[in-house]
Amino acid sequence: MLLEATGAAPIEGPNACGKTETALRAAASEVRLDRDENTKQMVDLDAGMVLAGETPRLIDEWQLAPRIWNHVRHEVDRRRAPGQFILTDSAKPADDHTRHSGAGRFSRLRIRPCALSESGQSSSRISLAKLLRSEPQSAVRQEMTISSLAEIVCAGGWPANVGKPLAAAIRANRGYVREICHVDISQGSGKSHDPTRVERLLRSLARNVATPVATSRLAADVGGANGQKLNPETAAEYLKALTRLMVVENQPAWSPNLRSRTRLRAAAVRHFVDPSLATAALGIAPDRLLADLEYFGFLFESLVIRDLRIYAQAADAWVYHYREKDGLEVDAIVETADGRWAAFEIKMGKRGIEEGQRNLLRLADRLAGTDHGEPAALAVIVPNGYGHFRPGEVGIVPLNALGP
């Protein structure tokens, strides 16, 4: 547990992902800066009063009084004991010279919406951690209709939506997007933004989810009916604010050291933290996804990346993508801190499984004899069906059987 090894544990994540509820389970006392204006003012007058209390002490939405970060840091130094504070926030304040990094005193925990295993929609019969250790695994047939998958994508993994009627979950997600456009993005950047243009940018991101679309193309797409483009620098500023809010989370490129002259694409693949934000931004429901299976496939990929990120974090690993300029693409590379790696192709239909298997074997062949060595696992992730993995083979992993 982070609190056993460090003085303070900042918990980060988008609004409504369960940060405060998670923190309250570990905290012995609390202060809510988003509910108490007097306490926010007290940070400047006498921070010691705000920090006083039984430990671990939760300071919720600390970004509303950014100066408290340094007060916490100094208090951790003074007390010289682990497990003193838990800090939660929904928007990272801009870095400046007044806020120390907290290195050696703080250990961050990133929280995202629920993965399918957390919402009770996956059996977790196939473990990502075990795949990274090359352990054989199998799963009995996992049933999930394409209609059910569309509903999962539209409802999302937001804790408040678990068990809620689908129509209510969709309404809540659309309200969430409206709040981002009108209120939250200003908190993420400290500046005023045009809500209409922010909304158009979110729609453009939604149309291009799970692709490495360029900022300039997004900016052009945001242009109004008169054809006037949004300045790419302004679009980049909007994207930076959305990243600070943690509602947009790009998937970086994996750059192994290849001995060949293969050139790699370095652009990140764009995702929302949860694919339900894409459907909410576009105002679409499951029936629209079923009528456009190509776009549905991109959203399925984004759903898989969400879950892989959650499971990878528990295994001290990160999720990347791999793209070569001459054609070879692999949807997800999971690499651990100690250098083990696994590669996954994501296919919603059975027709794509053979192609995915070929791509994975080509990647393994490219890296044979390099410092990266053999992959711990190669597998194609599909929505449902039987699951199996054995070392030396390309496995099949149903998403509703995948777990940490």
C-alpha positions in Angstrom: 0.0 0.0 0.0 1.3 3.5 -0.9 0.7 4.9 2.5 3.0 2.3 4.1 5.9 3.6 2.0 5.4 7.3 1.7 4.2 10.3 3.7 1.4 11.4 1.3 -0.5 9.7 -1.5 -2.1 11.9 -4.1 -5.0 10.2 -5.9 -5.7 11.5 -9.4 -8.4 10.9 -11.9 -11.4 12.4 -13.7 -14.5 13.6 -12.0 -16.9 10.8 -10.9 -14.4 7.9 -11.1 -14.5 7.2 -7.4 -11.5 9.0 -6.0 -13.1 10.4 -2.9 -14.9 7.1 -2.1 -11.7 5.2 -2.5 -9.8 7.7 -0.3 -12.5 7.7 2.4 -12.1 3.9 2.9 -8.5 4.5 4.0 -8.7 7.9 5.7 -9.1 8.5 9.4 -10.2 12.2 9.0 -11.1 14.5 6.2 -11.4 18.0 4.9 -13.4 18.8 1.7 -12.1 21.9 0.0 -14.9 21.8 -2.6 -17.5 22.1 0.1 -16.0 24.6 2.6 -15.0 28.0 1.4 -13.8 28.9 4.9 -11.3 26.0 4.9 -10.0 27.1 1.5 -9.3 30.6 3.0 -7.7 29.0 6.0 -5.0 27.4 3.8 -3.5 30.9 3.4 -4.1 32.0 7.0 -3.1 28.9 9.0 -2.5 25.8 7.0 -1.6 23.9 10.1 -5.2 23.9 11.2 -6.3 22.4 7.9 -3.6 19.7 8.1 -4.3 18.9 11.8 -6.4 15.7 12.3 -6.2 12.0 12.7 -4.0 10.3 10.1 -4.2 9.4 7.3 -6.0 12.8 6.7 -7.9 13.2 3.4 -7.6 16.6 1.7 -10.3 16.3 -1.0 -10.0 18.4 -4.2 -6.7 19.9 -3.1 -6.2 21.7 -6.5 -8.8 24.3 -5.3 -6.1 25.6 -3.0 -2.9 24.6 -4.7 -0.6 26.1 -2.1 -1.6 23.4 0.3 0.7 21.0 -1.7 3.8 22.7 -0.3 2.3 22.8 3.2 1.7 19.1 3.0 5.3 18.5 1.8 6.8 20.4 4.6 4.5 18.7 7.2 5.6 15.3 5.9 9.2 16.3 6.3 8.5 17.6 9.8 6.6 14.5 11.0 9.0 11.9 9.3 6.4 9.2 9.3 4.5 7.4 6.5 0.8 7.5 5.9 0.1 11.1 6.9 -2.1 12.5 4.0 -4.2 11.4 1.1 -4.9 14.1 -1.5 -7.5 13.9 -4.3 -8.0 16.1 -7.3 -9.8 16.2 -10.6 -7.7 18.7 -12.5 -3.9 19.1 -12.2 -3.0 22.7 -11.4 -0.4 24.1 -13.8 3.1 23.5 -12.6 5.0 26.6 -11.3 8.0 27.5 -9.3 6.0 27.6 -6.0 5.1 23.9 -6.0 7.8 21.3 -5.3 7.6 18.0 -7.1 7.1 16.0 -3.9 9.7 13.4 -4.9 10.5 11.1 -2.1 7.5 12.2 -0.1 4.5 11.6 -2.4 3.5 8.4 -4.3 0.7 9.0 -6.9 -2.2 6.7 -7.6 -4.1 7.1 -10.8 -7.8 6.0 -10.8 -9.9 5.5 -13.8 -13.5 4.4 -14.4 -14.3 0.8 -13.6 -12.9 -2.0 -15.8 -15.2 -4.8 -16.7 -13.8 -7.0 -13.9 -14.7 -4.2 -11.4 -18.2 -3.7 -12.7 -18.9 -7.5 -12.6 -19.0 -7.9 -16.4 -15.8 -10.0 -16.7 -15.0 -13.3 -15.1 -11.3 -12.4 -14.8 -10.4 -16.0 -15.8 -7.4 -14.8 -17.8 -5.0 -12.5 -15.8 -2.9 -9.9 -17.4 -0.3 -10.2 -14.6 -0.1 -14.0 -15.4 0.2 -13.3 -19.1 3.2 -11.0 -18.3 4.7 -14.0 -16.5 4.0 -16.3 -19.5 1.7 -18.5 -17.5 -0.7 -20.8 -19.4 -4.4 -19.9 -18.9 -7.8 -20.7 -20.3 -11.4 -19.6 -19.9 -14.6 -21.4 -20.7 -16.8 -19.7 -23.3 -17.7 -16.2 -22.2 -21.1 -15.1 -23.5 -21.7 -11.5 -24.6 -24.0 -10.3 -27.4 -23.0 -7.5 -29.7 -26.0 -5.6 -28.4 -24.8 -6.0 -24.8 -21.3 -4.8 -25.8 -22.8 -1.6 -27.4 -24.7 -1.0 -24.1 -21.5 -1.4 -22.1 -19.7 1.1 -24.3 -22.4 3.7 -24.0 -22.9 3.3 -20.3 -19.2 3.4 -19.5 -17.4 2.3 -16.4 -18.5 5.2 -14.1 -19.2 3.9 -10.7 -22.5 5.8 -10.4 -23.7 4.1 -13.6 -23.1 0.5 -12.4 -26.6 -1.0 -12.1 -28.3 2.1 -13.4 -30.8 1.8 -16.3 -29.1 2.4 -19.6 -31.1 5.4 -20.6 -30.3 7.1 -17.2 -26.6 6.3 -17.6 -26.5 7.8 -21.1 -28.2 11.0 -19.9 -25.7 11.2 -17.1 -22.8 10.9 -19.5 -24.2 13.6 -21.8 -24.5 15.8 -18.8 -20.9 15.1 -17.9 -19.7 16.2 -21.3 -21.8 19.4 -21.1 -20.2 20.1 -17.7 -16.7 19.6 -19.2 -17.5 22.1 -22.0 -19.0 24.8 -19.8 -17.2 24.6 -16.4 -14.5 22.0 -16.0 -12.2 22.9 -18.9 -11.7 26.4 -17.4 -10.6 24.8 -14.2 -8.2 22.6 -16.2 -6.5 25.6 -17.8 -7.2 28.6 -15.6 -8.6 30.4 -18.7 -12.0 31.0 -20.2 -12.9 28.9 -23.3 -15.7 29.0 -25.8 -18.0 26.1 -24.8 -19.2 25.7 -28.3 -15.8 25.2 -29.7 -14.8 22.9 -26.9 -17.9 20.8 -27.6 -17.0 20.6 -31.3 -13.5 19.6 -30.4 -14.8 16.8 -28.2 -17.0 15.6 -31.1 -14.0 15.6 -33.4 -12.0 13.6 -30.9 -15.0 11.2 -30.6 -15.1 10.7 -34.4 -11.4 10.0 -34.4 -11.1 7.9 -31.2 -8.4 5.2 -31.3 -6.5 6.9 -34.1 -3.4 9.1 -34.1 -5.3 12.0 -35.6 -3.2 15.2 -35.8 -4.0 18.3 -33.8 -4.2 20.3 -37.0 -6.8 18.0 -38.4 -8.9 18.3 -35.2 -8.6 22.1 -35.4 -9.8 22.1 -39.0 -12.7 19.9 -38.0 -13.8 22.3 -35.3 -14.2 25.2 -37.7 -17.7 26.6 -37.9 -20.2 26.6 -40.7 -18.3 29.4 -42.5 -15.3 27.1 -42.9 -13.0 29.2 -40.6 -10.5 26.9 -38.9 -9.7 26.9 -35.3 -6.1 27.9 -34.7 -4.1 24.7 -34.1 -2.4 26.4 -31.1 -5.8 27.0 -29.6 -6.8 23.4 -30.3 -3.6 22.3 -28.6 -4.4 24.5 -25.6 -7.9 22.9 -25.4 -6.4 19.4 -25.6 -3.9 20.2 -22.8 -6.7 21.4 -20.6 -8.7 18.2 -21.3 -5.6 16.1 -20.5 -5.3 18.0 -17.2 -8.9 17.1 -16.4 -7.9 13.5 -17.2 -10.9 13.0 -19.5 -8.5 12.6 -22.5 -5.7 10.0 -22.2 -3.4 9.4 -25.1 -1.7 6.1 -25.8 2.0 6.7 -26.5 4.1 5.0 -29.1 6.4 2.1 -28.1 9.9 2.6 -29.4 12.0 -0.5 -29.0 15.6 -0.5 -30.2 15.4 -2.3 -33.6 18.5 -3.4 -35.4 16.8 -3.0 -38.8 16.2 0.3 -40.6 12.5 0.1 -39.7 11.1 3.5 -39.1 8.4 3.9 -36.4 5.5 6.3 -36.1 5.8 8.4 -32.9 2.3 10.0 -32.8 0.2 9.0 -29.9 -3.2 7.3 -30.4 -6.1 9.4 -28.9 -8.5 8.0 -26.4 -11.0 9.3 -23.9 -10.5 7.9 -20.4 -13.7 6.0 -21.0 -15.3 5.4 -24.5 -18.7 6.4 -23.1 -17.5 10.0 -23.4 -17.1 9.6 -27.1 -20.7 8.3 -27.6 -21.9 11.0 -25.2 -20.1 13.8 -27.2 -21.7 12.5 -30.4 -25.1 12.0 -28.8 -25.4 8.4 -30.0 -26.9 5.4 -28.4 -26.3 1.6 -28.9 -28.6 1.3 -31.9 -26.3 3.8 -33.8 -23.3 1.7 -33.0 -24.9 -1.4 -34.3 -25.6 0.5 -37.5 -22.0 1.5 -37.9 -19.8 -1.5 -37.0 -16.6 0.1 -38.4 -16.9 2.9 -35.9 -18.1 0.5 -33.2 -14.8 -1.3 -33.7 -12.8 1.8 -32.8 -14.8 2.2 -29.6 -14.3 -1.5 -28.8 -10.5 -0.9 -29.1 -10.8 2.1 -26.8 -12.7 0.0 -24.3 -10.0 -2.6 -24.3 -7.3 0.0 -23.9 -9.1 1.4 -20.9 -9.2 -2.0 -19.2 -5.6 -2.8 -20.1 -4.4 0.4 -18.5 -6.2 -0.4 -15.3 -4.8 -4.0 -15.2 -1.4 -2.9 -16.3 -1.2 -0.3 -13.5 -1.7 -3.1 -10.9 1.2 -5.0 -12.6 3.5 -1.9 -12.6 3.3 -1.7 -16.4 2.3 0.7 -19.1 0.3 0.5 -22.3 1.7 1.6 -25.6 0.9 1.2 -29.3 3.3 0.1 -32.1 3.2 1.5 -35.6 5.8 1.3 -38.4 5.8 3.7 -41.3 5.8 0.8 -43.8 2.6 -0.8 -42.5 3.0 -3.1 -39.4 0.6 -2.0 -36.6 0.0 -3.6 -33.2 -2.8 -2.2 -31.1 -1.4 -2.6 -27.6 2.0 -3.3 -26.1 2.1 -3.8 -22.3 5.6 -3.3 -20.9 6.6 -3.8 -17.2 9.1 -1.7 -15.3 11.5 -4.6 -15.4 11.3 -4.9 -19.2 8.9 -7.8 -19.8 6.4 -7.1 -22.6 3.3 -8.6 -24.1 1.6 -7.6 -27.4 -2.1 -7.6 -28.2 -4.2 -7.1 -31.3 -7.8 -6.0 -30.7 -10.4 -7.4 -33.0 -14.2 -7.1 -32.7 -15.0 -9.6 -35.4 -13.7 -13.2 -36.0 -12.5 -12.2 -39.5 -9.8 -10.1 -38.0 -8.3 -12.7 -35.8 -6.0 -14.3 -38.4 -4.7 -10.8 -39.4 -4.1 -10.0 -35.8 -2.2 -13.2 -35.2 0.0 -12.5 -38.3 0.8 -9.0 -37.1 1.8 -10.2 -33.6 4.1 -12.9 -35.1 5.7 -10.3 -37.4 6.4 -8.1 -34.4 7.9 -10.9 -32.4 10.1 -11.7 -35.4 11.2 -8.1 -35.7 12.3 -8.0 -32.1 14.0 -11.4 -32.0 17.6 -11.0 -31.1 17.2 -7.5 -29.7 17.5 -6.3 -26.2 13.7 -6.7 -25.8 14.0 -10.5 -26.4 11.0 -12.8 -26.6 7.5 -11.5 -25.7 6.0 -12.8 -22.5 2.7 -13.2 -24.4 1.0 -12.6 -27.7 -2.7 -12.6 -27.9 -5.7 -11.3 -29.8 -8.4 -9.7 -27.6 -12.0 -10.3 -28.8 -15.3 -9.5 -27.2 -16.3 -13.0 -26.1 -15.9 -16.7 -26.7 -13.4 -19.2 -25.5 -10.1 -18.0 -24.1 -6.7 -19.7 -24.1 -3.0 -18.9 -23.9 0.2 -21.0 -23.9 3.8 -19.8 -24.2 5.0 -19.8 -27.8 1.6 -19.4 -29.3 -0.8 -16.5 -30.1 -3.6 -16.8 -27.6 -7.2 -15.6 -27.7 -8.5 -13.5 -24.9 -12.1 -12.5 -24.6 -12.4 -9.1 -23.0 -15.1 -10.4 -20.7 -12.7 -13.0 -19.3 -9.7 -10.5 -18.9 -8.7 -9.3 -15.4 -5.8 -8.0 -13.4 
